[in-house]
């Protein structure tokens, strides 16, 4: 996981805009823009009520620290965000915002809870909803059902992992670790769209923000992974962390049904899953202690393939050549991955530290071969 | 095809695809507000630069930096062409088993190269769908053509049995290089089924070109290794000041001139009777990554440095002579001097066209500069070109104490793309 990624919700905001108007829009909101004056101690918003639809937010950082600005749903999911707004600089954020209540949040120094300001988008509810074909609606509905099912299936597996940790059984916990992550990894872009959950359950030690203390602030799977494989022991703190993991995943399971999902966000989500593989798994960074990277790898590919399969009726019609290419590259990558497991149903993959440089290169080549055409799926779907 | 060859050998130089492409896609220059006229200006400037090369000023390359080198011609650009300042060289493994897919790739690469060498992006940069990645990555937008040349080569692996049906077409002269004494070759920096040499006066233009081709190729090819080069170490324009290598010596004093048609025909271009008709007008490329032991070299006394090369460090004059271009008297040099051993007279006349570049890939784990010469040599036949020279050097060159060959590759370089309907390797796959 990377904290700075574009979330599905944010992608949705942009996509909804495009599909509704049929062309890309240049920034022309002008005087209708909401001005945000951010400083080290304030987050002043020029208006707290504005019409729903395309909204431009002009941020000026008048403070002395780098800041970031979020628009959040009431449940803290991210509508849109902009990071790294330097002192004395301006930034402009554009998003499609439906009628409802929101918060605009400035985070001086880019840490902590930030300074929140309640705002309201007025107008007919859902006015900005994109028009979609029945096929697209079917794909969205089926994908929503998929992400919900993945969360539901994950909970008992995570529970088994947490139980083993709480029982102090290192070997059982090690065995339950990778399977407990599969559902999350299959739907990671959606899971990450709940901006507050991902940093709690899937952050790696190097993903902690400045000022965070690994001893206190590092929670989730990878903290326990380190205890199990690097320290080879479970202490009382780990047992508490197991409880926290279950609480956070339960929160995810409750929220996941409400995720913002559109055909293009499904497509770009599939591409993002391959990005996850390319930047984290193929390098062995994700599971640096357990070396179970190939399990995550497989899960990411499965999630991407599910997304593609659901969109395939649309993609096949709009870009048959692309869909042929994707079929071939998914098959090739799956064949390559099968070399690293005993049979096609097993999720016991070769430990990644046993995978040599040349083999990693081959896997990386396979990921590039799939990810490049996959990056064109959103365009094929939006046609 | 180079700007320094006679105009008669440059069909399509000013017509053909580039202006047509300018109408279809926004030019980098169009972005600068020069419009289509800028492209015509670029083509004219290339001709002007050819005329100006006689001047003997190192200002020439600066003034020519924006120009476009014609892509179409009997020979590929980037061989006899005046050497540009920067290099990005990439070797690829072919991943597809499908001959048609490989042919499709070469056609797409050719089309992209035609655009990029004219200073144009490959497709949309910011005009496309917002939810899709742009087709061209955009970092060369607003930059001039920068004399970009793209030169493609075919490695021995392409001709392997049961692969693409090309086993009968492997040229005899495309030999697998022997392991020379002292070689310490890293397989991860050696070989490759295909290569692309991108030369330009702006490193960003060269890197952009390789990046687009790699991207187009994903799924069909994968980058095996690549090398950036920053300072040309030999020129094909002998009237310009001879550049220096990382050891501080002028390198390439007696290189083949890009305008010396007789020498090119004799030593560089594959002739009609040489075998492998598909390669007529092409050449052979040997690429070697030569690491230098920079720190020990820098502690070597001046006299010893000069003895090792057989030339003086300041002027570049051969031992006993006063001017760089004076005819060397080999017997005046130490028996194992580099220049003496590399000279055609020592090697039965073996002569190669060099267009290597200096490289520095930072420092190694021991804090030593990871630097040296990325040696690129073109020749009519590897067996009578690079091989005898390198045998001779590997055996006894005193320079060997300060260098090590760590990467190696050999390629057959097909002839030029003749017009807008032609593509790299058409004759091979015909």
Interface residues (C-beta under 8 A of the other chain):
Chain A: X11 X14 X15 X18 X24 X264 X267 X268 X325 X329 X357 X361 X365 X368 X369 X370 X371 X372 X373 X375 X376 X378 X379 X382
Chain B: X93 X95 X128 X129 X130 X131 X132 X133 X188 X215 X218 X219 X220 X222
